[in-house]
Amino acid sequence: MIIFDRLWDTMKNKGVSQYALIHTYKISESQLTRLRRNEIVKTEILNKLCTILDCGIEDICEFKKDID
């Protein structure tokens, strides 16, 4: 499972708020909700977040193996 817990820490460290993502960078609220819920998001959004935050993908998400 891909989880996005690192995204919120990176945003805080870079001084980028959810408000800014929505209103300045035009990331939709529904995409932020999907990220909060660790749901499927487009790679386009991940690319945009890495560009906005000037970071690597490992700074916004990580893989955790599902336990069956």
PQR file with spaces between the fields and no chain letter, atoms N, CA, C, O and H, PARSE charges and radii, in Angstrom:
ATOM       1  N    MET     1       0.843   -1.178    0.000 -0.4000 1.5000
ATOM       2  CA   MET     1       0.000    0.000    0.000 -0.0000 2.0000
ATOM       3  C    MET     1       0.883    1.235    0.000  0.5500 1.7000
ATOM       4  O    MET     1       1.879    1.304    0.721 -0.5500 1.4000
ATOM       5  N    ILE     2       0.513    2.185   -0.800 -0.4000 1.5000
ATOM       6  CA   ILE     2       1.210    3.472   -0.833 -0.0000 2.0000
ATOM       7  C    ILE     2       0.508    4.399    0.156  0.5500 1.7000
ATOM       8  O    ILE     2      -0.707    4.588    0.093 -0.5500 1.4000
ATOM       9  H    ILE     2      -0.296    2.129   -1.386  0.4000 1.0000
ATOM      10  N    ILE     3       1.287    4.972    1.068 -0.4000 1.5000
ATOM      11  CA   ILE     3       0.715    5.913    2.028 -0.0000 2.0000
ATOM      12  C    ILE     3       1.394    7.279    1.866  0.5500 1.7000
ATOM      13  O    ILE     3       2.556    7.375    1.470 -0.5500 1.4000
ATOM      14  H    ILE     3       2.274    4.819    1.119  0.4000 1.0000
ATOM      15  N    PHE     4       0.643    8.310    2.181 -0.4000 1.5000
ATOM      16  CA   PHE     4       1.087    9.686    1.932 -0.0000 2.0000
ATOM      17  C    PHE     4       1.354   10.461    3.222  0.5500 1.7000
ATOM      18  O    PHE     4       1.260   11.688    3.230 -0.5500 1.4000
ATOM      19  H    PHE     4      -0.300    8.232    2.503  0.4000 1.0000
ATOM      20  N    ASP     5       1.681    9.773    4.298 -0.4000 1.5000
ATOM      21  CA   ASP     5       1.955   10.447    5.569 -0.0000 2.0000
ATOM      22  C    ASP     5       3.105   11.444    5.464  0.5500 1.7000
ATOM      23  O    ASP     5       3.079   12.498    6.100 -0.5500 1.4000
ATOM      24  H    ASP     5       1.758    8.776    4.292  0.4000 1.0000
ATOM      25  N    ARG     6       4.096   11.115    4.676 -0.4000 1.5000
ATOM      26  CA   ARG     6       5.264   11.993    4.535 -0.0000 2.0000
ATOM      27  C    ARG     6       4.908   13.333    3.882  0.5500 1.7000
ATOM      28  O    ARG     6       5.570   14.342    4.123 -0.5500 1.4000
ATOM      29  H    ARG     6       4.118   10.259    4.159  0.4000 1.0000
ATOM      30  N    LEU     7       3.865   13.334    3.059 -0.4000 1.5000
ATOM      31  CA   LEU     7       3.454   14.559    2.370 -0.0000 2.0000
ATOM      32  C    LEU     7       3.178   15.678    3.354  0.5500 1.7000
ATOM      33  O    LEU     7       3.638   16.803    3.158 -0.5500 1.4000
ATOM      34  H    LEU     7       3.327   12.514    2.863  0.4000 1.0000
ATOM      35  N    TRP     8       2.439   15.387    4.401 -0.4000 1.5000
ATOM      36  CA   TRP     8       2.013   16.421    5.349 -0.0000 2.0000
ATOM      37  C    TRP     8       3.207   16.990    6.112  0.5500 1.7000
ATOM      38  O    TRP     8       3.243   18.185    6.405 -0.5500 1.4000
ATOM      39  H    TRP     8       2.066   14.473    4.560  0.4000 1.0000
ATOM      40  N    ASP     9       4.192   16.135    6.436 -0.4000 1.5000
ATOM      41  CA   ASP     9       5.409   16.617    7.100 -0.0000 2.0000
ATOM      42  C    ASP     9       6.228   17.495    6.151  0.5500 1.7000
ATOM      43  O    ASP     9       6.752   18.535    6.549 -0.5500 1.4000
ATOM      44  H    ASP     9       4.162   15.164    6.198  0.4000 1.0000
ATOM      45  N    THR    10       6.331   17.062    4.894 -0.4000 1.5000
ATOM      46  CA   THR    10       7.088   17.836    3.903 -0.0000 2.0000
ATOM      47  C    THR    10       6.431   19.188    3.667  0.5500 1.7000
ATOM      48  O    THR    10       7.114   20.208    3.571 -0.5500 1.4000
ATOM      49  H    THR    10       5.905   16.217    4.571  0.4000 1.0000
ATOM      50  N    MET    11       5.105   19.196    3.573 -0.4000 1.5000
ATOM      51  CA   MET    11       4.395   20.466    3.403 -0.0000 2.0000
ATOM      52  C    MET    11       4.680   21.400    4.569  0.5500 1.7000
ATOM      53  O    MET    11       4.935   22.587    4.367 -0.5500 1.4000
ATOM      54  H    MET    11       4.551   18.368    3.651  0.4000 1.0000
ATOM      55  N    LYS    12       4.640   20.877    5.776 -0.4000 1.5000
ATOM      56  CA   LYS    12       4.900   21.694    6.964 -0.0000 2.0000
ATOM      57  C    LYS    12       6.329   22.245    6.940  0.5500 1.7000
ATOM      58  O    LYS    12       6.560   23.425    7.204 -0.5500 1.4000
ATOM      59  H    LYS    12       4.433   19.913    5.941  0.4000 1.0000
ATOM      60  N    ASN    13       7.277   21.367    6.617 -0.4000 1.5000
ATOM      61  CA   ASN    13       8.689   21.782    6.575 -0.0000 2.0000
ATOM      62  C    ASN    13       8.962   22.820    5.498  0.5500 1.7000
ATOM      63  O    ASN    13       9.835   23.671    5.666 -0.5500 1.4000
ATOM      64  H    ASN    13       7.090   20.408    6.402  0.4000 1.0000
ATOM      65  N    LYS    14       8.228   22.759    4.397 -0.4000 1.5000
ATOM      66  CA   LYS    14       8.416   23.688    3.283 -0.0000 2.0000
ATOM      67  C    LYS    14       7.529   24.929    3.415  0.5500 1.7000
ATOM      68  O    LYS    14       7.654   25.868    2.628 -0.5500 1.4000
ATOM      69  H    LYS    14       7.519   22.067    4.260  0.4000 1.0000
ATOM      70  N    GLY    15       6.630   24.935    4.413 -0.4000 1.5000
ATOM      71  CA   GLY    15       5.762   26.089    4.617 -0.0000 2.0000
ATOM      72  C    GLY    15       4.656   26.215    3.583  0.5500 1.7000
ATOM      73  O    GLY    15       4.227   27.324    3.265 -0.5500 1.4000
ATOM      74  H    GLY    15       6.529   24.172    5.052  0.4000 1.0000
ATOM      75  N    VAL    16       4.190   25.086    3.053 -0.4000 1.5000
ATOM      76  CA   VAL    16       3.119   25.083    2.058 -0.0000 2.0000
ATOM      77  C    VAL    16       1.860   24.505    2.710  0.5500 1.7000
ATOM      78  O    VAL    16       1.858   23.368    3.182 -0.5500 1.4000
ATOM      79  H    VAL    16       4.539   24.185    3.311  0.4000 1.0000
ATOM      80  N    SER    17       0.803   25.298    2.728 -0.4000 1.5000
ATOM      81  CA   SER    17      -0.448   24.861    3.359 -0.0000 2.0000
ATOM      82  C    SER    17      -1.372   24.191    2.349  0.5500 1.7000
ATOM      83  O    SER    17      -1.185   24.302    1.138 -0.5500 1.4000
ATOM      84  H    SER    17       0.805   26.221    2.344  0.4000 1.0000
ATOM      85  N    GLN    18      -2.366   23.497    2.876 -0.4000 1.5000
ATOM      86  CA   GLN    18      -3.393   22.925    2.010 -0.0000 2.0000
ATOM      87  C    GLN    18      -4.142   24.043    1.285  0.5500 1.7000
ATOM      88  O    GLN    18      -4.527   23.890    0.126 -0.5500 1.4000
ATOM      89  H    GLN    18      -2.518   23.407    3.860  0.4000 1.0000
ATOM      90  N    TYR    19      -4.342   25.144    1.959 -0.4000 1.5000
ATOM      91  CA   TYR    19      -4.996   26.307    1.348 -0.0000 2.0000
ATOM      92  C    TYR    19      -4.221   26.756    0.103  0.5500 1.7000
ATOM      93  O    TYR    19      -4.811   27.024   -0.944 -0.5500 1.4000
ATOM      94  H    TYR    19      -4.029   25.269    2.901  0.4000 1.0000
ATOM      95  N    ALA    20      -2.895   26.833    0.233 -0.4000 1.5000
ATOM      96  CA   ALA    20      -2.061   27.237   -0.901 -0.0000 2.0000
ATOM      97  C    ALA    20      -2.148   26.223   -2.031  0.5500 1.7000
ATOM      98  O    ALA    20      -2.226   26.604   -3.200 -0.5500 1.4000
ATOM      99  H    ALA    20      -2.416   26.616    1.083  0.4000 1.0000
ATOM     100  N    LEU    21      -2.137   24.940   -1.698 -0.4000 1.5000
ATOM     101  CA   LEU    21      -2.252   23.924   -2.745 -0.0000 2.0000
ATOM     102  C    LEU    21      -3.544   24.096   -3.535  0.5500 1.7000
ATOM     103  O    LEU    21      -3.558   23.961   -4.759 -0.5500 1.4000
ATOM     104  H    LEU    21      -2.074   24.631   -0.749  0.4000 1.0000
ATOM     105  N    ILE    22      -4.622   24.392   -2.828 -0.4000 1.5000
ATOM     106  CA   ILE    22      -5.928   24.530   -3.474 -0.0000 2.0000
ATOM     107  C    ILE    22      -6.015   25.837   -4.263  0.5500 1.7000
ATOM     108  O    ILE    22      -6.374   25.830   -5.441 -0.5500 1.4000
ATOM     109  H    ILE    22      -4.611   24.502   -1.834  0.4000 1.0000
ATOM     110  N    HIS    23      -5.689   26.946   -3.623 -0.4000 1.5000
ATOM     111  CA   HIS    23      -5.952   28.259   -4.214 -0.0000 2.0000
ATOM     112  C    HIS    23      -4.817   28.810   -5.075  0.5500 1.7000
ATOM     113  O    HIS    23      -5.072   29.533   -6.039 -0.5500 1.4000
ATOM     114  H    HIS    23      -5.397   26.951   -2.666  0.4000 1.0000
ATOM     115  N    THR    24      -3.599   28.487   -4.750 -0.4000 1.5000
ATOM     116  CA   THR    24      -2.475   28.996   -5.530 -0.0000 2.0000
ATOM     117  C    THR    24      -2.067   28.018   -6.636  0.5500 1.7000
ATOM     118  O    THR    24      -1.829   28.410   -7.778 -0.5500 1.4000
ATOM     119  H    THR    24      -3.392   27.900   -3.967  0.4000 1.0000
ATOM     120  N    TYR    25      -1.992   26.736   -6.265 -0.4000 1.5000
ATOM     121  CA   TYR    25      -1.482   25.734   -7.203 -0.0000 2.0000
ATOM     122  C    TYR    25      -2.570   24.909   -7.880  0.5500 1.7000
ATOM     123  O    TYR    25      -2.276   24.040   -8.701 -0.5500 1.4000
ATOM     124  H    TYR    25      -2.185   26.418   -5.337  0.4000 1.0000
ATOM     125  N    LYS    26      -3.832   25.182   -7.532 -0.4000 1.5000
ATOM     126  CA   LYS    26      -4.995   24.564   -8.190 -0.0000 2.0000
ATOM     127  C    LYS    26      -5.049   23.041   -8.060  0.5500 1.7000
ATOM     128  O    LYS    26      -5.473   22.348   -8.985 -0.5500 1.4000
ATOM     129  H    LYS    26      -4.071   25.888   -6.864  0.4000 1.0000
ATOM     130  N    ILE    27      -4.614   22.523   -6.900 -0.4000 1.5000
ATOM     131  CA   ILE    27      -4.822   21.108   -6.582 -0.0000 2.0000
ATOM     132  C    ILE    27      -6.230   21.021   -6.000  0.5500 1.7000
ATOM     133  O    ILE    27      -6.564   21.769   -5.081 -0.5500 1.4000
ATOM     134  H    ILE    27      -4.269   23.086   -6.149  0.4000 1.0000
ATOM     135  N    SER    28      -7.044   20.132   -6.512 -0.4000 1.5000
ATOM     136  CA   SER    28      -8.439   20.075   -6.064 -0.0000 2.0000
ATOM     137  C    SER    28      -8.553   19.511   -4.650  0.5500 1.7000
ATOM     138  O    SER    28      -7.730   18.711   -4.206 -0.5500 1.4000
ATOM     139  H    SER    28      -6.773   19.524   -7.258  0.4000 1.0000
ATOM     140  N    GLU    29      -9.592   19.953   -3.968 -0.4000 1.5000
ATOM     141  CA   GLU    29      -9.863   19.443   -2.623 -0.0000 2.0000
ATOM     142  C    GLU    29     -10.087   17.939   -2.655  0.5500 1.7000
ATOM     143  O    GLU    29      -9.700   17.238   -1.720 -0.5500 1.4000
ATOM     144  H    GLU    29     -10.260   20.603   -4.330  0.4000 1.0000
ATOM     145  N    SER    30     -10.701   17.439   -3.707 -0.4000 1.5000
ATOM     146  CA   SER    30     -10.951   15.995   -3.799 -0.0000 2.0000
ATOM     147  C    SER    30      -9.634   15.218   -3.895  0.5500 1.7000
ATOM     148  O    SER    30      -9.529   14.115   -3.359 -0.5500 1.4000
ATOM     149  H    SER    30     -11.015   18.008   -4.467  0.4000 1.0000
ATOM     150  N    GLN    31      -8.638   15.781   -4.568 -0.4000 1.5000
ATOM     151  CA   GLN    31      -7.330   15.114   -4.632 -0.0000 2.0000
ATOM     152  C    GLN    31      -6.664   15.094   -3.259  0.5500 1.7000
ATOM     153  O    GLN    31      -6.053   14.096   -2.878 -0.5500 1.4000
ATOM     154  H    GLN    31      -8.724   16.677   -5.003  0.4000 1.0000
ATOM     155  N    LEU    32      -6.782   16.192   -2.520 -0.4000 1.5000
ATOM     156  CA   LEU    32      -6.221   16.219   -1.161 -0.0000 2.0000
ATOM     157  C    LEU    32      -6.923   15.215   -0.260  0.5500 1.7000
ATOM     158  O    LEU    32      -6.284   14.580    0.578 -0.5500 1.4000
ATOM     159  H    LEU    32      -7.279   17.003   -2.830  0.4000 1.0000
ATOM     160  N    THR    33      -8.218   15.069   -0.424 -0.4000 1.5000
ATOM     161  CA   THR    33      -8.971   14.081    0.346 -0.0000 2.0000
ATOM     162  C    THR    33      -8.475   12.681    0.017  0.5500 1.7000
ATOM     163  O    THR    33      -8.295   11.858    0.915 -0.5500 1.4000
ATOM     164  H    THR    33      -8.738   15.586   -1.105  0.4000 1.0000
ATOM     165  N    ARG    34      -8.255   12.407   -1.260 -0.4000 1.5000
ATOM     166  CA   ARG    34      -7.746   11.099   -1.680 -0.0000 2.0000
ATOM     167  C    ARG    34      -6.361   10.848   -1.068  0.5500 1.7000
ATOM     168  O    ARG    34      -6.066    9.734   -0.637 -0.5500 1.4000
ATOM     169  H    ARG    34      -8.402   13.075   -1.989  0.4000 1.0000
ATOM     170  N    LEU    35      -5.532   11.861   -1.032 -0.4000 1.5000
ATOM     171  CA   LEU    35      -4.208   11.727   -0.423 -0.0000 2.0000
ATOM     172  C    LEU    35      -4.323   11.461    1.076  0.5500 1.7000
ATOM     173  O    LEU    35      -3.607   10.615    1.612 -0.5500 1.4000
ATOM     174  H    LEU    35      -5.771   12.767   -1.382  0.4000 1.0000
ATOM     175  N    ARG    36      -5.216   12.175    1.751 -0.4000 1.5000
ATOM     176  CA   ARG    36      -5.421   11.966    3.186 -0.0000 2.0000
ATOM     177  C    ARG    36      -5.871   10.545    3.496  0.5500 1.7000
ATOM     178  O    ARG    36      -5.500    9.973    4.521 -0.5500 1.4000
ATOM     179  H    ARG    36      -5.797   12.862    1.315  0.4000 1.0000
ATOM     180  N    ARG    37      -6.675    9.985    2.600 -0.4000 1.5000
ATOM     181  CA   ARG    37      -7.233    8.640    2.792 -0.0000 2.0000
ATOM     182  C    ARG    37      -6.345    7.544    2.195  0.5500 1.7000
ATOM     183  O    ARG    37      -6.717    6.371    2.198 -0.5500 1.4000
ATOM     184  H    ARG    37      -6.976   10.449    1.767  0.4000 1.0000
ATOM     185  N    ASN    38      -5.187    7.925    1.689 -0.4000 1.5000
ATOM     186  CA   ASN    38      -4.274    6.978    1.041 -0.0000 2.0000
ATOM     187  C    ASN    38      -4.953    6.212   -0.091  0.5500 1.7000
ATOM     188  O    ASN    38      -4.760    5.007   -0.251 -0.5500 1.4000
ATOM     189  H    ASN    38      -4.885    8.878    1.686  0.4000 1.0000
ATOM     190  N    GLU    39      -5.743    6.930   -0.864 -0.4000 1.5000
ATOM     191  CA   GLU    39      -6.429    6.341   -2.004 -0.0000 2.0000
ATOM     192  C    GLU    39      -5.623    6.586   -3.275  0.5500 1.7000
ATOM     193  O    GLU    39      -4.569    7.221   -3.245 -0.5500 1.4000
ATOM     194  H    GLU    39      -5.900    7.909   -0.735  0.4000 1.0000
ATOM     195  N    ILE    40      -6.132    6.078   -4.382 -0.4000 1.5000
ATOM     196  CA   ILE    40      -5.450    6.207   -5.668 -0.0000 2.0000
ATOM     197  C    ILE    40      -5.434    7.668   -6.122  0.5500 1.7000
ATOM     198  O    ILE    40      -6.460    8.348   -6.117 -0.5500 1.4000
ATOM     199  H    ILE    40      -6.989    5.562   -4.407  0.4000 1.0000
ATOM     200  N    VAL    41      -4.252    8.128   -6.512 -0.4000 1.5000
ATOM     201  CA   VAL    41      -4.102    9.467   -7.094 -0.0000 2.0000
ATOM     202  C    VAL    41      -3.308    9.345   -8.389  0.5500 1.7000
ATOM     203  O    VAL    41      -2.515    8.419   -8.561 -0.5500 1.4000
ATOM     204  H    VAL    41      -3.418    7.576   -6.516  0.4000 1.0000
ATOM     205  N    LYS    42      -3.528   10.278   -9.282 -0.4000 1.5000
ATOM     206  CA   LYS    42      -2.832   10.274  -10.560 -0.0000 2.0000
ATOM     207  C    LYS    42      -1.359   10.632  -10.379  0.5500 1.7000
ATOM     208  O    LYS    42      -0.998   11.418   -9.503 -0.5500 1.4000
ATOM     209  H    LYS    42      -4.172   11.031   -9.142  0.4000 1.0000
ATOM     210  N    THR    43      -0.526   10.044  -11.218 -0.4000 1.5000
ATOM     211  CA   THR    43       0.891   10.393  -11.174 -0.0000 2.0000
ATOM     212  C    THR    43       1.092   11.866  -11.526  0.5500 1.7000
ATOM     213  O    THR    43       2.073   12.477  -11.102 -0.5500 1.4000
ATOM     214  H    THR    43      -0.819    9.405  -11.929  0.4000 1.0000
ATOM     215  N    GLU    44       0.184   12.428  -12.284 -0.4000 1.5000
ATOM     216  CA   GLU    44       0.234   13.858  -12.617 -0.0000 2.0000
ATOM     217  C    GLU    44       0.204   14.705  -11.343  0.5500 1.7000
ATOM     218  O    GLU    44       0.924   15.697  -11.235 -0.5500 1.4000
ATOM     219  H    GLU    44      -0.613   11.932  -12.628  0.4000 1.0000
ATOM     220  N    ILE    45      -0.628   14.310  -10.384 -0.4000 1.5000
ATOM     221  CA   ILE    45      -0.726   15.032   -9.106 -0.0000 2.0000
ATOM     222  C    ILE    45       0.563   14.863   -8.316  0.5500 1.7000
ATOM     223  O    ILE    45       1.067   15.824   -7.736 -0.5500 1.4000
ATOM     224  H    ILE    45      -1.213   13.504  -10.471  0.4000 1.0000
ATOM     225  N    LEU    46       1.098   13.646   -8.289 -0.4000 1.5000
ATOM     226  CA   LEU    46       2.345   13.406   -7.563 -0.0000 2.0000
ATOM     227  C    LEU    46       3.480   14.233   -8.171  0.5500 1.7000
ATOM     228  O    LEU    46       4.292   14.808   -7.446 -0.5500 1.4000
ATOM     229  H    LEU    46       0.688   12.865   -8.760  0.4000 1.0000
ATOM     230  N    ASN    47       3.530   14.289   -9.483 -0.4000 1.5000
ATOM     231  CA   ASN    47       4.540   15.100  -10.170 -0.0000 2.0000
ATOM     232  C    ASN    47       4.390   16.574   -9.796  0.5500 1.7000
ATOM     233  O    ASN    47       5.375   17.254   -9.510 -0.5500 1.4000
ATOM     234  H    ASN    47       2.871   13.822  -10.071  0.4000 1.0000
ATOM     235  N    LYS    48       3.158   17.053   -9.801 -0.4000 1.5000
ATOM     236  CA   LYS    48       2.886   18.452   -9.474 -0.0000 2.0000
ATOM     237  C    LYS    48       3.298   18.756   -8.026  0.5500 1.7000
ATOM     238  O    LYS    48       3.888   19.801   -7.754 -0.5500 1.4000
ATOM     239  H    LYS    48       2.358   16.500  -10.033  0.4000 1.0000
ATOM     240  N    LEU    49       2.987   17.846   -7.105 -0.4000 1.5000
ATOM     241  CA   LEU    49       3.358   18.042   -5.700 -0.0000 2.0000
ATOM     242  C    LEU    49       4.882   18.080   -5.534  0.5500 1.7000
ATOM     243  O    LEU    49       5.405   18.917   -4.798 -0.5500 1.4000
ATOM     244  H    LEU    49       2.507   16.997   -7.326  0.4000 1.0000
ATOM     245  N    CYS    50       5.589   17.180   -6.214 -0.4000 1.5000
ATOM     246  CA   CYS    50       7.056   17.180   -6.135 -0.0000 2.0000
ATOM     247  C    CYS    50       7.630   18.487   -6.671  0.5500 1.7000
ATOM     248  O    CYS    50       8.606   19.009   -6.132 -0.5500 1.4000
ATOM     249  H    CYS    50       5.164   16.500   -6.812  0.4000 1.0000
ATOM     250  N    THR    51       7.029   19.009   -7.721 -0.4000 1.5000
ATOM     251  CA   THR    51       7.485   20.277   -8.292 -0.0000 2.0000
ATOM     252  C    THR    51       7.207   21.429   -7.342  0.5500 1.7000
ATOM     253  O    THR    51       8.083   22.256   -7.088 -0.5500 1.4000
ATOM     254  H    THR    51       6.236   18.586   -8.158  0.4000 1.0000
ATOM     255  N    ILE    52       5.986   21.486   -6.817 -0.4000 1.5000
ATOM     256  CA   ILE    52       5.600   22.555   -5.893 -0.0000 2.0000
ATOM     257  C    ILE    52       6.490   22.555   -4.649  0.5500 1.7000
ATOM     258  O    ILE    52       6.961   23.603   -4.207 -0.5500 1.4000
ATOM     259  H    ILE    52       5.274   20.814   -7.024  0.4000 1.0000
ATOM     260  N    LEU    53       6.709   21.364   -4.096 -0.4000 1.5000
ATOM     261  CA   LEU    53       7.459   21.239   -2.843 -0.0000 2.0000
ATOM     262  C    LEU    53       8.966   21.117   -3.064  0.5500 1.7000
ATOM     263  O    LEU    53       9.734   21.075   -2.102 -0.5500 1.4000
ATOM     264  H    LEU    53       6.326   20.513   -4.455  0.4000 1.0000
ATOM     265  N    ASP    54       9.389   21.061   -4.328 -0.4000 1.5000
ATOM     266  CA   ASP    54      10.805   20.910   -4.664 -0.0000 2.0000
ATOM     267  C    ASP    54      11.416   19.751   -3.888  0.5500 1.7000
ATOM     268  O    ASP    54      12.382   19.909   -3.141 -0.5500 1.4000
ATOM     269  H    ASP    54       8.766   21.095   -5.109  0.4000 1.0000
ATOM     270  N    CYS    55      10.812   18.567   -4.094 -0.4000 1.5000
ATOM     271  CA   CYS    55      11.243   17.380   -3.355 -0.0000 2.0000
ATOM     272  C    CYS    55      11.149   16.147   -4.246  0.5500 1.7000
ATOM     273  O    CYS    55      10.662   16.217   -5.374 -0.5500 1.4000
ATOM     274  H    CYS    55      10.027   18.438   -4.701  0.4000 1.0000
ATOM     275  N    GLY    56      11.615   15.032   -3.730 -0.4000 1.5000
ATOM     276  CA   GLY    56      11.503   13.753   -4.420 -0.0000 2.0000
ATOM     277  C    GLY    56      10.240   13.024   -3.996  0.5500 1.7000
ATOM     278  O    GLY    56       9.615   13.372   -2.993 -0.5500 1.4000
ATOM     279  H    GLY    56      12.011   14.975   -2.813  0.4000 1.0000
ATOM     280  N    ILE    57       9.874   12.021   -4.759 -0.4000 1.5000
ATOM     281  CA   ILE    57       8.667   11.255   -4.475 -0.0000 2.0000
ATOM     282  C    ILE    57       8.739   10.606   -3.086  0.5500 1.7000
ATOM     283  O    ILE    57       7.717   10.455   -2.417 -0.5500 1.4000
ATOM     284  H    ILE    57      10.381   11.738   -5.573  0.4000 1.0000
ATOM     285  N    GLU    58       9.929   10.230   -2.663 -0.4000 1.5000
ATOM     286  CA   GLU    58      10.097    9.600   -1.341 -0.0000 2.0000
ATOM     287  C    GLU    58       9.792   10.572   -0.200  0.5500 1.7000
ATOM     288  O    GLU    58       9.633   10.149    0.946 -0.5500 1.4000
ATOM     289  H    GLU    58      10.760   10.352   -3.206  0.4000 1.0000
ATOM     290  N    ASP    59       9.710   11.863   -0.503 -0.4000 1.5000
ATOM     291  CA   ASP    59       9.373   12.859    0.511 -0.0000 2.0000
ATOM     292  C    ASP    59       7.868   13.037    0.680  0.5500 1.7000
ATOM     293  O    ASP    59       7.420   13.717    1.603 -0.5500 1.4000
ATOM     294  H    ASP    59       9.840   12.205   -1.433  0.4000 1.0000
ATOM     295  N    ILE    60       7.087   12.424   -0.213 -0.4000 1.5000
ATOM     296  CA   ILE    60       5.635   12.571   -0.091 -0.0000 2.0000
ATOM     297  C    ILE    60       4.897   11.254    0.076  0.5500 1.7000
ATOM     298  O    ILE    60       3.748   11.244    0.518 -0.5500 1.4000
ATOM     299  H    ILE    60       7.452   11.872   -0.963  0.4000 1.0000
ATOM     300  N    CYS    61       5.540   10.135   -0.271 -0.4000 1.5000
ATOM     301  CA   CYS    61       4.852    8.855   -0.090 -0.0000 2.0000
ATOM     302  C    CYS    61       5.852    7.741    0.193  0.5500 1.7000
ATOM     303  O    CYS    61       7.059    7.882   -0.005 -0.5500 1.4000
ATOM     304  H    CYS    61       6.474   10.143   -0.629  0.4000 1.0000
ATOM     305  N    GLU    62       5.299    6.637    0.663 -0.4000 1.5000
ATOM     306  CA   GLU    62       6.127    5.461    0.898 -0.0000 2.0000
ATOM     307  C    GLU    62       5.279    4.208    0.723  0.5500 1.7000
ATOM     308  O    GLU    62       4.053    4.243    0.833 -0.5500 1.4000
ATOM     309  H    GLU    62       4.319    6.523    0.824  0.4000 1.0000
ATOM     310  N    PHE    63       5.956    3.112    0.450 -0.4000 1.5000
ATOM     311  CA   PHE    63       5.294    1.825    0.292 -0.0000 2.0000
ATOM     312  C    PHE    63       5.359    1.062    1.609  0.5500 1.7000
ATOM     313  O    PHE    63       6.419    0.937    2.223 -0.5500 1.4000
ATOM     314  H    PHE    63       6.952    3.084    0.361  0.4000 1.0000
ATOM     315  N    LYS    64       4.205    0.555    2.029 -0.4000 1.5000
ATOM     316  CA   LYS    64       4.144   -0.331    3.189 -0.0000 2.0000
ATOM     317  C    LYS    64       3.428   -1.603    2.749  0.5500 1.7000
ATOM     318  O    LYS    64       2.320   -1.552    2.214 -0.5500 1.4000
ATOM     319  H    LYS    64       3.344    0.657    1.530  0.4000 1.0000
ATOM     320  N    LYS    65       4.056   -2.711    2.974 -0.4000 1.5000
ATOM     321  CA   LYS    65       3.498   -3.988    2.555 -0.0000 2.0000
ATOM     322  C    LYS    65       2.207   -4.276    3.317  0.5500 1.7000
ATOM     323  O    LYS    65       2.142   -4.133    4.538 -0.5500 1.4000
ATOM     324  H    LYS    65       4.955   -2.752    3.409  0.4000 1.0000
ATOM     325  N    ASP    66       1.182   -4.683    2.566 -0.4000 1.5000
ATOM     326  CA   ASP    66      -0.093   -5.066    3.178 -0.0000 2.0000
ATOM     327  C    ASP    66       0.105   -6.357    3.969  0.5500 1.7000
ATOM     328  O    ASP    66       0.823   -7.262    3.545 -0.5500 1.4000
ATOM     329  H    ASP    66       1.236   -4.799    1.574  0.4000 1.0000
ATOM     330  N    ILE    67      -0.534   -6.415    5.102 -0.4000 1.5000
ATOM     331  CA   ILE    67      -0.515   -7.647    5.902 -0.0000 2.0000
ATOM     332  C    ILE    67      -1.828   -8.368    5.645  0.5500 1.7000
ATOM     333  O    ILE    67      -2.906   -7.864    5.960 -0.5500 1.4000
ATOM     334  H    ILE    67      -1.117   -5.679    5.446  0.4000 1.0000
ATOM     335  N    ASP    68      -1.716   -9.560    5.065 -0.4000 1.5000
ATOM     336  CA   ASP    68      -2.923  -10.324    4.725 -0.0000 2.0000
ATOM     337  C    ASP    68      -3.423  -11.121    5.906  0.5500 1.7000
ATOM     338  O    ASP    68      -4.430  -11.821    5.797 -0.5500 1.4000
ATOM     339  H    ASP    68      -0.840   -9.970    4.809  0.4000 1.0000
